[in-house]
């Protein structure tokens, strides 16, 4: 499955793929995956997993580029440091 995510799959005329994918933990019915993208297109992870016949229960964004979101709550914002702006 992880290799298939990295190879990619067609979805509505687009070839979607992950830069990398790894399994963080598994349970009886579910698994937590870490999926890294080169470019986040509209609902890309959901569409890629759907093309591979995998249902998504929850997605959590943890970073955008080198900028990690940390404990920033949903709907909240903060000013970026100069170092963070330079990295983008």
N, C-alpha and C positions, 0 to 999 in steps of 0.2 A: 504494500500500500504506500509506504513512504517513497519508494523508488518511483511508483506511478505518479505521485504528486510532483516529483522533480522532473519526470519526463513530460508531464502535462497531459491535457486532454482538450479536445475541441468543445467549444460551447458557443452556440449562435454565431458561427463563422469566425470565431477567435480561437487561437491556441493559448490556453491559460496554463501556467506552470508556476511552481514555487522555486525560489532559489535554493532553499533547503527545507527539509521537514524532518522532525524527529519526534519520537514518542516520549513524553515526560512521565506518564504513568497510565496504567490500564486497570480496569475493573472488570466485573463480570459482563457488563453490557456496554460500557462506555470507555473512552480513552481520551486523555488530554494530549493534544499535539501542539508543538511549536512549529509554526509555519512562517518562513521568512520570504518576503516578496522583493523583487527588484523595483516594481512599480505597483502601487495599489490602485487598480482600476475599480470601477463601481461593482461592489459586491463580489469581488474576484474570488475570495476564498470560498464563499458560499456556492458560487457557480462552479468552481473547480471541483469541490467535493460532491456536488450534485451530479456532475458529469461522471464521477467515479462511483455513483450510487451510494454515497455516504450521507447520512443526515446530520445536521448541525443542531446542537442544543443551545450552545452559547459561544459567542466570540468575545475575546477580550484583547483590546489593543494595548500593548505594553511599551511600544516605542514607535517613533517616527524618525527614521534615519538614526543618527547617533544620539538623538534626544529621547531619553527614557521618561516615561510619564510618572513613574514612582507612585506616590500616594495621592496624586491629583484626582479629586473626585469628579464624577461625571457631571458635565455642564460647567465646571469651574475652569478658571484660567489663571495664569500668572505671567509676569514679565520674564522674558528670557535674559540670561546673562550675556555679556558680550562674547564670551567664549562659546556659548551655545549658538548665538547668531552667526559667528564666524564658521562654525562647523557645518551649518546648513548652506 
